[in-house]
């Protein structure tokens, strides 16, 4: 540096008064104290010290300063070393590995750190590439509290897509729970062990996966979301898919989930007794019971029912009912089939069949009705006590015993048709009375002047007119059914009772409206109606 530059620097870094001067040179601070002026005023120590303080000159030599003031020689005297150069602060911006968070720490040196501004802080943040999710309050805190690491930006996290899932429209949660009664108690005979569905019923729906929502990291770059995972439809047996979304039942039956797949099976198999452990069974398909049906419990099915054990005071209904070990009615419950009932024996029971009742051993003290035939043929092939009715034929090996219990055999009348016939007659009488009342009411209303008839009367007129047509239609349909049943009764008059071995006294034979008591032991006989009386013929 040349002398002119040094002089210029000293002039720029000087503190001057009329009596003293403090100047900064390259090698340090210099103090010049002049002699007193014409007024005799001299430099005082506090003045100089105050000037040093204002210049923030701390490392001066007090002795030299005082001597220079005292001498006032007008000579430049070095009183302090040059100031340490100012040091820049350090702005540390840290971005997390996933770029979802940025932190700021301002490191300030202990000595001679220069002053810095908030704009410089933001410039350092921008230089680090942080442009998104900046928390300005956090930046202010970091600015005001150097040395402390502060999170100053957070990205927007992506929202991953939702995996596809299956929404069920059948109640799988209540399976195995007892049915709740109106009073709040539970029915332990109805345990809901099986989930039954009907053909075409909606079983489940696949809710498709969602793609997710992308986010943004602190550098402004997109953060990609993971799309939800798709799953296949859980299609098993006897179910159908609609638009690869909906699952419906292809048939009526029991809904079973096997290997996470929906299956509809036409058969329920109970591997034990129907009792408190299983509860009642009510199914749209067929039922197989490996055990027995205990007293007070029910098995109902729209399909066939097969019971490997016995029915002991229980109730069984189905299309066809097969009971391998037989029926112990215990004077409670009943067995009813739309078509056929097959059993080893029937004792103290009520049994109904739309077609045939087939027994391989005995019928004892029971009420048995069949639309077509009752056949008791086996080792014993016996009917004793009670009443056995069939539309077409009763066939047995032995009927009655020497003890002569009351045993009634009746053919020529279908018991179910007879019940329907009697019910229809009652209903025709009831509806006929209602029809007559409607006709009388219409006659009265129609005799009134329609122009002045009140609104409520007009409404009643329309209502009664509609009712008249409805009742007339019902009456006509029921009368036609009565005629069909009466024709069926005529056809059933040819019913026969066949005894392959022996029929004992105490048995009453009924064919249609004809009655014949058996008064003596008869063997190998067939009973039939002809010319208004019951006749006999050899067993065929």
Buried (B, 14 or more C-beta within 10 A) or exposed (E): EEEEEEEEBBEEBBBEEEBBBBBBBEEBBBBBBBEEEEEEEBBEEEEBBEBBEEBEBEEBBEEBBBBBBEEBEEEBBBBBEBBEEEEEBEBBBBBBEEBBBBBBBBEEEEEEBEEBEEEBBBEBBEEBBBBBBBBEEBBBBBBEEBEEEBBBBBBBBBEBBBBBEBEBEBEEEEEEEBBEEEEEEEEEBBBBBBBBBEEEBBBBBBBBBBEBEEBBBBBEBEBEBEBBEEBEBBBBBBBBEEEEEBBBBEBBBBBBEEEEBBBBBBBBEBEEBBBEEBBBBBBBBBBBBEBBBBBBBBBBBBBBBBBBBBBBBBBBBBBBBBBBBBBBBBEBBBBBBBBBBBBBBBBBBBBBBBBBBBBBBBBBBBBBBBBBBBBBBBEBBBBBBBBBBBBBBBBBBBBBBEEEBEBBBBBBBBBBBBEBBEEBEEEBEEBBEBBEEBBEBBEEBEEEEEEEBEEEEEEBBEEBBEBBEEBBEBBEEBEEBBEEBEEBBEEBBBBBBBBBBBBBBBBBBBBBEBEBEBEEEBEBBBBBBEEEEBEBEEBE
